[in-house]
Amino acid sequence: MSDHLGETLTVAETAKALARSTEQVRRYLREGTLPGRRVGGQWFIEVAAVEAFARQRRGSPDFAQCLRQTVHPDPLGDVIAIGASGGGDIAAGRVAYLQSFAGGH
């Protein structure tokens, strides 16, 4: 893409280049995450901005990767204890869950 200095792309072309939906590209534009110009009802995005955006996205972790980095994958598992108990003592799990909101008393 860098051969096209000053060239602009439409939302559809940008979506194809970024492998995103057109609605996602419009969201990036509205939020200011991806710079672009609006002329009438049409967005135009410079090729250089698309390239910079793609480089930035490649360097940052995606949502699924962030989720994998959580400290405790099942934070309610110990409190509710349904999975570990086989579901036999759901009432006790419910009581422990509700007590956790009251500071464990």
C-alpha positions as CSV (number, residue, x, y, z in Angstrom):
1,M,0.0,0.0,0.0
2,S,2.9,2.5,0.7
3,D,3.4,3.1,-3.0
4,H,0.2,5.3,-3.0
5,L,1.3,8.4,-1.2
6,G,-1.6,10.7,-0.6
7,E,-4.1,8.3,-2.0
8,T,-7.4,7.8,-0.1
9,L,-9.5,4.7,0.3
10,T,-13.2,4.3,0.9
11,V,-14.7,2.5,3.9
12,A,-15.2,-0.6,1.9
13,E,-11.6,-0.6,0.6
14,T,-10.3,0.1,4.1
15,A,-12.4,-2.8,5.5
16,K,-10.9,-5.1,3.0
17,A,-7.4,-4.0,3.7
18,L,-7.8,-4.4,7.4
19,A,-9.9,-7.6,7.2
20,R,-12.7,-5.9,9.2
21,S,-16.3,-5.2,8.5
22,T,-17.4,-1.8,7.0
23,E,-19.3,-1.1,10.3
24,Q,-16.2,-1.8,12.3
25,V,-14.2,0.7,10.1
26,R,-16.9,3.3,10.5
27,R,-16.8,2.7,14.3
28,Y,-13.0,3.3,14.3
29,L,-13.6,6.5,12.3
30,R,-16.3,7.8,14.6
31,E,-14.2,7.0,17.7
32,G,-11.2,8.7,16.2
33,T,-9.1,5.5,16.4
34,L,-8.6,5.6,12.7
35,P,-8.2,9.1,11.2
36,G,-10.3,10.0,8.1
37,R,-12.1,12.8,6.4
38,R,-15.8,12.9,5.9
39,V,-17.0,14.5,2.7
40,G,-20.8,14.7,2.5
41,G,-21.8,11.3,3.8
42,Q,-18.7,9.5,2.6
43,W,-15.6,8.7,4.6
44,F,-12.1,8.8,3.0
45,I,-9.1,7.4,4.7
46,E,-5.5,8.0,3.6
47,V,-3.5,4.8,2.8
48,A,-0.7,5.9,5.2
49,A,-3.3,6.1,8.0
50,V,-4.5,2.6,7.2
51,E,-1.0,1.3,7.2
52,A,-0.2,3.0,10.6
53,F,-3.4,1.6,12.0
54,A,-2.6,-1.9,10.9
55,R,0.9,-1.7,12.3
56,Q,-0.4,-0.4,15.6
57,R,-3.1,-3.2,15.8
58,R,-0.5,-5.9,15.1
59,G,1.7,-4.7,17.9
60,S,-1.1,-4.6,20.5
61,P,-2.6,-7.8,22.1
62,D,-6.0,-8.8,20.9
63,F,-9.0,-9.2,23.3
64,A,-8.7,-13.0,23.5
65,Q,-5.0,-12.7,24.4
66,C,-5.9,-10.2,27.2
67,L,-8.5,-12.6,28.5
68,R,-6.0,-15.4,28.7
69,Q,-3.8,-13.2,30.9
70,T,-6.4,-12.9,33.7
71,V,-5.2,-14.0,37.1
72,H,-8.1,-16.3,37.9
73,P,-10.0,-17.8,35.0
74,D,-13.1,-18.7,37.1
75,P,-13.4,-16.0,39.8
76,L,-16.8,-17.3,41.0
77,G,-15.9,-21.0,41.0
78,D,-14.7,-21.1,44.6
79,V,-17.6,-19.1,45.8
80,I,-20.5,-20.8,44.0
81,A,-18.8,-24.2,44.0
82,I,-21.4,-25.8,41.7
83,G,-18.9,-27.2,39.3
84,A,-16.7,-28.9,41.9
85,S,-19.6,-30.2,44.0
86,G,-21.4,-31.8,41.1
87,G,-24.4,-29.6,41.8
88,G,-25.4,-31.6,44.8
89,D,-25.3,-28.7,47.3
90,I,-26.4,-25.7,45.3
91,A,-28.0,-24.0,48.3
92,A,-24.7,-23.9,50.2
93,G,-23.0,-22.4,47.2
94,R,-25.7,-19.8,46.9
95,V,-25.3,-18.9,50.6
96,A,-21.5,-18.6,50.2
97,Y,-22.0,-16.5,47.2
98,L,-24.3,-14.1,48.9
99,Q,-22.1,-14.0,52.0
100,S,-19.2,-12.9,49.9
101,F,-21.0,-9.7,49.1
102,A,-21.5,-9.1,52.9
103,G,-17.8,-9.4,53.6
104,G,-17.9,-13.1,54.4
105,H,-20.0,-12.7,57.6
